[in-house]
Amino acid sequence: MRMVTLAAILVAAACAPDAERNEPGDPSGPQVEAVKGLMAAFNKHDAAAMRRYWHDDVAWLEINGTQSSVVTDSAEQLYQELVVYFENYPEVSSSLESISVNGDYLTAIERPVWVEGGEEKSQSSIVVYEFDDGKVKRFWYYPPQ
């Protein structure tokens, strides 16, 4: 299921317009545009395009109760995991809801949809992205619901 959580990561925004659920007046700006670009690349299964939005030492962390763990800590490692993920889930797509920006941090609810065993599945997770110099430096995923 770790790979499904990866969908909930990534990252990470440019949802198809019908998939976006932002209300008028929702935030805009460079962080929002970066995460939307990241999500558009995710939905195209383009790990190379996604990589343009990350720092070389990007870190993906998972939060579970009082514990946090590092899932990946480099752009190359994240890229390789995504390549495998897209091979295993060729129909996966994701969208972001409830986007909020606070300085260098962007929070959202990420909702991936995938097919497993012939059945469509979905879950959602809170994700927090930290930006540095316009790129994702770290992102934290909370347990999927």
Backbone hydrogen bonds in HBPLUS format (Angstrom, degrees):
<---DONOR---> <-ACCEPTOR-->    atom                        ^
c    i                          cat <-CA-CA->   ^        H-A-AA   ^      H-
h    n   atom  resd res      DA  || num        DHA   H-A  angle D-A-AA Bond
n    s   type  num  typ     dist DA aas  dist angle  dist       angle   num
A0004-VAL N   A0001-MET O   2.89 MM   3  5.02 122.8  2.22  97.9 113.5     1
A0005-THR N   A0001-MET O   2.96 MM   4  6.38 150.1  2.05 150.8 159.7     2
A0006-LEU N   A0002-ARG O   3.03 MM   4  6.38 137.9  2.22 137.0 148.6     3
A0007-ALA N   A0004-VAL O   3.00 MM   3  5.20 125.7  2.30  98.7 112.1     4
A0008-ALA N   A0004-VAL O   3.28 MM   4  6.72 149.6  2.38 139.5 147.6     5
A0008-ALA N   A0005-THR O   2.85 MM   3  4.86 112.6  2.31  93.7 111.2     6
A0009-ILE N   A0005-THR O   3.00 MM   4  6.40 122.5  2.34 138.1 154.3     7
A0009-ILE N   A0006-LEU O   2.91 MM   3  4.86 137.6  2.09  95.0 108.2     8
A0010-LEU N   A0006-LEU O   3.09 MM   4  6.27 176.4  2.09 156.7 157.2     9
A0015-CYS N   A0013-ALA O   2.13 MM   2  5.33 108.1  1.59 133.9 118.9    10
A0019-ALA N   A0016-ALA O   2.67 MM   3  5.18 148.4  1.77 120.0 131.0    11
A0020-GLU N   A0016-ALA O   3.22 MM   4  6.55 130.6  2.48 151.4 164.1    12
A0020-GLU N   A0017-PRO O   3.35 MM   3  5.35 143.7  2.49  96.9 106.3    13
A0026-ASP N   A0023-GLU O   3.03 MM   3  5.67 142.3  2.17 145.3 145.2    14
A0033-GLU N   A0029-GLY O   2.95 MM   4  6.18 165.9  1.97 160.0 164.6    15
A0034-ALA N   A0030-PRO O   2.90 MM   4  5.99 154.3  1.97 142.5 149.6    16
A0035-VAL N   A0031-GLN O   2.97 MM   4  6.20 162.5  2.00 150.8 155.0    17
A0036-LYS N   A0032-VAL O   2.89 MM   4  6.08 153.0  1.97 148.0 156.3    18
A0037-GLY N   A0033-GLU O   2.91 MM   4  6.10 153.8  1.97 144.8 151.8    19
A0038-LEU N   A0034-ALA O   2.89 MM   4  6.13 154.4  1.96 146.4 153.9    20
A0039-MET N   A0035-VAL O   2.91 MM   4  6.11 157.2  1.96 145.7 151.2    21
A0040-ALA N   A0036-LYS O   2.89 MM   4  6.10 153.5  1.96 146.2 153.7    22
A0041-ALA N   A0037-GLY O   3.03 MM   4  6.24 159.8  2.07 147.9 152.6    23
A0042-PHE N   A0038-LEU O   2.95 MM   4  6.20 150.5  2.04 142.1 151.1    24
A0043-ASN N   A0039-MET O   2.88 MM   4  6.14 161.1  1.92 151.5 155.3    25
A0044-LYS N   A0040-ALA O   3.12 MM   4  6.39 126.4  2.42 136.2 149.8    26
A0044-LYS N   A0041-ALA O   3.16 MM   3  5.05 137.0  2.35  93.9 106.1    27
A0046-ASP N   A0041-ALA O   2.95 MM   5  5.19 177.6  1.95 153.8 153.0    28
A0045-HIS N   A0042-PHE O   2.83 MM   3  4.88 154.4  1.90 106.0 114.2    29
A0050-MET N   A0046-ASP O   3.06 MM   4  6.40 154.2  2.13 150.5 158.5    30
A0051-ARG N   A0047-ALA O   3.07 MM   4  6.24 148.7  2.17 143.3 150.6    31
A0052-ARG N   A0049-ALA O   3.24 MM   3  5.60 145.9  2.36 105.2 113.8    32
A0053-TYR N   A0050-MET O   2.95 MM   3  5.75 164.9  1.98 125.1 129.9    33
A0054-TRP N   A0051-ARG O   3.16 MM   3  5.38 168.0  2.18 112.1 115.8    34
A0136-VAL N   A0053-TYR O   2.82 MM  83  6.15 165.9  1.84 162.4 158.7    35
A0055-HIS N   A0136-VAL O   3.04 MM  81  5.98 157.3  2.09 151.6 145.2    36
A0058-VAL N   A0055-HIS O   3.21 MM   3  4.99 143.2  2.35 114.6 108.5    37
A0075-ALA N   A0056-ASP O   2.82 MM  19  4.87 161.7  1.85 139.6 136.3    38
A0059-ALA N   A0137-LYS O   2.99 MM  78  6.48 145.8  2.11 137.5 147.7    39
A0139-PHE N   A0059-ALA O   2.93 MM  80  6.48 143.0  2.06 157.5 167.5    40
A0060-TRP N   A0072-THR O   2.94 MM  12  5.21 158.2  1.99 138.8 144.4    41
A0071-VAL N   A0060-TRP O   2.74 MM  11  5.45 167.8  1.75 158.4 162.1    42
A0072-THR N   A0060-TRP O   3.43 MM  12  5.21 157.0  2.49 129.3 134.7    43
A0061-LEU N   A0139-PHE O   2.83 MM  78  6.17 168.6  1.84 161.8 165.2    44
A0141-TYR N   A0061-LEU O   2.90 MM  80  6.39 151.6  1.98 151.8 160.5    45
A0062-GLU N   A0069-SER O   2.87 MM   7  5.39 158.8  1.91 155.2 161.2    46
A0069-SER N   A0062-GLU O   2.91 MM   7  5.39 151.6  1.99 148.0 157.4    47
A0063-ILE N   A0141-TYR O   2.80 MM  78  5.99 165.8  1.82 165.2 164.0    48
A0064-ASN N   A0067-GLN O   2.79 MM   3  5.25 170.5  1.80 160.4 160.1    49
A0067-GLN N   A0064-ASN O   2.98 MM   3  5.25 161.8  2.01 130.7 131.1    50
A0078-LEU N   A0074-SER O   3.06 MM   4  6.28 165.6  2.08 151.2 155.2    51
A0079-TYR N   A0075-ALA O   2.86 MM   4  5.96 159.5  1.90 147.8 154.0    52
A0080-GLN N   A0076-GLU O   2.97 MM   4  6.20 166.2  1.99 152.6 155.4    53
A0081-GLU N   A0077-GLN O   3.01 MM   4  6.25 159.1  2.06 149.6 155.3    54
A0082-LEU N   A0078-LEU O   2.98 MM   4  6.20 153.7  2.05 149.7 156.7    55
A0083-VAL N   A0079-TYR O   3.00 MM   4  6.33 156.0  2.06 154.0 160.4    56
A0084-VAL N   A0080-GLN O   3.24 MM   4  6.51 165.8  2.26 150.3 152.7    57
A0085-TYR N   A0081-GLU O   2.87 MM   4  6.02 156.3  1.92 144.5 152.4    58
A0086-PHE N   A0082-LEU O   2.85 MM   4  6.01 166.8  1.86 158.7 159.3    59
A0087-GLU N   A0083-VAL O   3.20 MM   4  6.42 144.9  2.33 139.9 149.2    60
A0088-ASN N   A0084-VAL O   2.99 MM   4  6.30 151.4  2.07 150.5 158.3    61
A0089-TYR N   A0085-TYR O   2.84 MM   4  6.01 140.7  2.00 150.0 162.0    62
A0092-VAL N   A0089-TYR O   3.24 MM   3  5.54 172.7  2.24 118.0 119.0    63
A0093-SER N   A0113-VAL O   2.96 MM  20  5.45 151.2  2.04 153.1 162.0    64
A0113-VAL N   A0093-SER O   2.76 MM  20  5.45 157.2  1.81 160.3 162.1    65
A0095-SER N   A0111-ARG O   3.19 MM  16  5.31 142.1  2.34 114.4 124.9    66
A0111-ARG N   A0095-SER O   2.83 MM  16  5.31 164.5  1.85 158.1 162.4    67
A0097-GLU N   A0109-ILE O   2.81 MM  12  5.08 149.9  1.90 144.1 154.2    68
A0109-ILE N   A0097-GLU O   2.90 MM  12  5.08 164.9  1.93 147.6 150.3    69
A0100-SER N   A0107-THR O   2.91 MM   7  5.26 151.4  1.99 151.8 154.6    70
A0107-THR N   A0100-SER O   2.83 MM   7  5.26 160.3  1.87 153.2 159.9    71
A0102-ASN N   A0105-TYR O   2.79 MM   3  5.20 167.5  1.81 157.0 159.9    72
A0105-TYR N   A0102-ASN O   3.06 MM   3  5.20 161.7  2.09 119.9 124.4    73
A0131-PHE N   A0104-ASP O   2.75 MM  27  5.09 160.1  1.79 155.0 161.4    74
A0106-LEU N   A0129-TYR O   2.93 MM  23  5.14 154.4  2.00 144.0 151.6    75
A0129-TYR N   A0106-LEU O   2.77 MM  23  5.14 168.7  1.78 159.0 162.3    76
A0108-ALA N   A0127-VAL O   3.02 MM  19  5.52 144.7  2.15 153.8 161.3    77
A0127-VAL N   A0108-ALA O   2.92 MM  19  5.52 163.8  1.94 155.8 158.6    78
A0110-GLU N   A0125-SER O   2.79 MM  15  5.39 161.6  1.82 165.4 163.4    79
A0125-SER N   A0110-GLU O   2.98 MM  15  5.39 148.5  2.08 145.1 155.2    80
A0114-TRP N   A0121-LYS O   3.01 MM   7  5.41 157.0  2.06 142.2 149.2    81
A0121-LYS N   A0114-TRP O   2.71 MM   7  5.41 166.5  1.73 168.1 170.3    82
A0116-GLU N   A0119-GLU O   2.89 MM   3  5.33 166.7  1.91 147.6 148.1    83
A0119-GLU N   A0116-GLU O   3.06 MM   3  5.33 162.8  2.09 111.1 116.2    84
A0145-GLN N   A0124-SER O   2.74 MM  21  5.37 155.1  1.80 154.2 162.8    85
A0142-TYR N   A0126-ILE O   2.97 MM  16  5.37 162.4  2.00 161.7 164.3    86
A0128-VAL N   A0140-TRP O   2.96 MM  12  5.19 153.7  2.03 144.7 152.9    87
A0140-TRP N   A0128-VAL O   2.86 MM  12  5.19 153.0  1.94 145.4 153.6    88
A0130-GLU N   A0138-ARG O   2.77 MM   8  5.16 165.5  1.79 160.1 157.7    89
A0137-LYS N   A0130-GLU O   2.79 MM   7  5.63 166.3  1.81 157.7 162.3    90
A0132-ASP N   A0135-LYS O   2.90 MM   3  5.50 156.8  1.95 154.2 160.8    91
A0135-LYS N   A0132-ASP O   3.17 MM   3  5.50 167.2  2.19 113.5 117.4    92
